[in-house]
Amino acid sequence: MARETTMMQARIAGHRLTVMAHELALLLALAVCICLLPAGCGTGSDKQKKPDGGPATQPGLATSVAAKSPKELALAEFLKTMKLEGRPALIEFGLIGCELSEKGLDSMMALHKANAVPGLAFIRVEANPDALTVESYFRKKAPPFSVHRDSGSVLAKALSATAYPTFVLADKFGHIRYEGKYPQENLVQWGKTLVAETQDPGGAVPQFGAKQIDVQRLLAKRLPGPKGGANALSEYMGGGGLMLLFVDTSCQFCAIALKEMPMVSKSLAEQKIVAVVVNNDDAQAAVEAFYARNDPGAQVVYDVGASTREEWNVHSVPIVVYISPARKLEYHGEAIWGILGAAIERSLKLSPGAVKFTAAGTGFG
């Protein structure tokens, strides 16, 4: 019995060393590519987001080279650490003791056992900080796929997946194609779609489950300004299009984007693009007081409720939307100005670097 106990302790010790090595590698990688800030500013209880895409990671597949957001960099480094580059993956960010996390894990295990989506990788990212608890729990559950212990929720914060459980579906090119609750009814179909893809769809591809945005109707919607009056968003359209920055008055990351707006507006104006700040979810008095003190160097409109941001499929702020002169949605994503600039250049067929910004923006929100 003593010998068996010693052997078990040795196995557990070896497992801990492996987990620690994986965590150290991921921490070092993340330290290089992202700033580990708190999770961003959600609107309501919904934390879903739509990051833009980066290059492919599997040799032989068509690629599209673009600037990477902090979330994409974090995801790429994680998949590299887990030796899953170039494969679509379903990742559960869960917590031991959370009933929904356990149900999600059971569903993933059943899907894996049935081999319902050949080629789809599965990963559980565990937020519980206690190594012994994690070891004991997963020894009993025995999932047939990798478990990563996310000490301090480093990865969860980097991917804005701190509401447990959150499921992230990544394609083989490094794009997040879904983020939210377990997609029970659609997962098999979505997974097979990702496995079959041979070309990088690019960062503008809509996330699975995202509703279509009726751009023409929404541009006709009239919104008031903090100084009075109400105009349709289409009335602000410039010769090069329209950029909308969705914010609220309390988010620290919105404050970053708003502080940089005078510079951003000036750079956009060089391409005849008009910038408009769309404030949401704040009372009229709060909006008027805030923008009386803080001039963003751009037109401001607002909605005291959530209808405008919901219609634009905005689940967290700050989020940027770019509408081309043809009134087509060309960018819907994080307030990272370099990525926005690349999207504008592609839309307007400008040479790379034609749209220049002197500020970075923020990948959180």
NORBELJO-V183197 format. One record per pair of residues at least 24 apart in sequence whose C-alpha atoms are under 6 Angstrom apart, sorted by the first residue. I is the first residue (numbers start at 0). J is the second residue. D is the distance in Angstrom with one decimal. If there is no record, write none. Layout:
i:I j:J d:D
i:I j:J d:D
//
This chain:
i:29 j:73 d:6.0
i:33 j:69 d:5.4
i:38 j:156 d:5.3
i:38 j:159 d:5.4
i:39 j:363 d:5.0
i:39 j:364 d:3.8
i:40 j:250 d:5.7
i:40 j:315 d:5.9
i:40 j:316 d:5.7
i:40 j:364 d:4.6
i:41 j:315 d:4.3
i:42 j:314 d:5.8
i:42 j:315 d:5.0
i:45 j:314 d:6.0
i:47 j:178 d:5.7
i:47 j:179 d:5.9
i:47 j:314 d:5.9
i:49 j:332 d:5.5
i:50 j:332 d:5.4
i:51 j:202 d:4.1
i:52 j:174 d:4.9
i:52 j:201 d:5.6
i:52 j:202 d:3.5
i:55 j:172 d:4.0
i:56 j:84 d:6.0
i:56 j:85 d:5.0
i:56 j:172 d:5.5
i:57 j:85 d:4.3
i:60 j:197 d:5.8
i:60 j:198 d:5.8
i:61 j:198 d:4.8
i:61 j:199 d:5.9
i:62 j:199 d:5.4
i:66 j:338 d:5.7
i:69 j:362 d:5.9
i:70 j:157 d:6.0
i:70 j:158 d:5.3
i:85 j:171 d:4.4
i:86 j:171 d:4.4
i:87 j:119 d:5.4
i:87 j:169 d:5.5
i:87 j:170 d:4.3
i:87 j:171 d:4.5
i:88 j:119 d:5.5
i:88 j:120 d:4.4
i:88 j:121 d:5.6
i:88 j:168 d:5.8
i:88 j:169 d:5.3
i:89 j:121 d:5.0
i:89 j:167 d:5.8
i:89 j:168 d:4.6
i:90 j:121 d:6.0
i:90 j:122 d:4.8
i:90 j:123 d:5.8
i:90 j:166 d:5.6
i:90 j:167 d:5.1
i:91 j:123 d:4.9
i:91 j:124 d:5.9
i:91 j:165 d:5.9
i:91 j:166 d:4.6
i:92 j:124 d:4.8
i:92 j:164 d:5.4
i:92 j:165 d:5.2
i:93 j:125 d:5.3
i:93 j:163 d:5.2
i:93 j:164 d:4.6
i:94 j:125 d:5.7
i:94 j:126 d:5.2
i:94 j:127 d:5.7
i:100 j:164 d:5.0
i:116 j:191 d:5.9
i:122 j:146 d:5.8
i:124 j:148 d:5.9
i:125 j:149 d:5.5
i:126 j:152 d:5.7
i:176 j:206 d:4.6
i:176 j:207 d:5.9
i:177 j:206 d:5.4
i:177 j:207 d:5.5
i:222 j:300 d:5.9
i:223 j:300 d:5.4
i:223 j:301 d:6.0
i:224 j:299 d:5.8
i:224 j:300 d:4.3
i:225 j:287 d:4.9
i:237 j:271 d:5.5
i:237 j:272 d:5.0
i:237 j:273 d:5.3
i:238 j:271 d:5.2
i:239 j:270 d:5.8
i:239 j:271 d:4.7
i:239 j:272 d:4.6
i:239 j:324 d:5.5
i:240 j:272 d:4.9
i:240 j:322 d:5.6
i:240 j:323 d:4.5
i:240 j:324 d:4.4
i:241 j:272 d:5.4
i:241 j:273 d:5.0
i:241 j:321 d:5.8
i:241 j:322 d:5.1
i:242 j:274 d:4.7
i:242 j:320 d:5.7
i:242 j:321 d:4.5
i:243 j:275 d:5.0
i:243 j:276 d:5.8
i:243 j:319 d:5.7
i:243 j:320 d:5.0
i:244 j:276 d:4.8
i:244 j:277 d:5.8
i:244 j:318 d:5.9
i:244 j:319 d:4.7
i:245 j:277 d:4.8
i:245 j:278 d:5.9
i:245 j:317 d:5.4
i:245 j:318 d:5.2
i:246 j:278 d:5.0
i:246 j:316 d:5.3
i:246 j:317 d:5.0
i:247 j:278 d:5.1
i:247 j:279 d:5.4
i:252 j:364 d:6.0
i:253 j:317 d:5.2
i:256 j:360 d:5.9
i:257 j:295 d:5.6
i:260 j:295 d:5.6
i:261 j:295 d:5.9
i:261 j:296 d:4.5
i:275 j:299 d:5.8
i:277 j:301 d:5.3
i:279 j:303 d:5.8
i:280 j:304 d:4.7
i:280 j:305 d:5.7
i:315 j:364 d:5.7
i:316 j:364 d:4.7
i:317 j:364 d:5.2
i:333 j:362 d:5.6
i:334 j:360 d:5.5
i:334 j:361 d:5.5
i:335 j:359 d:6.0
i:335 j:360 d:4.5
i:335 j:361 d:5.3
i:335 j:362 d:5.9
i:336 j:360 d:5.6
//
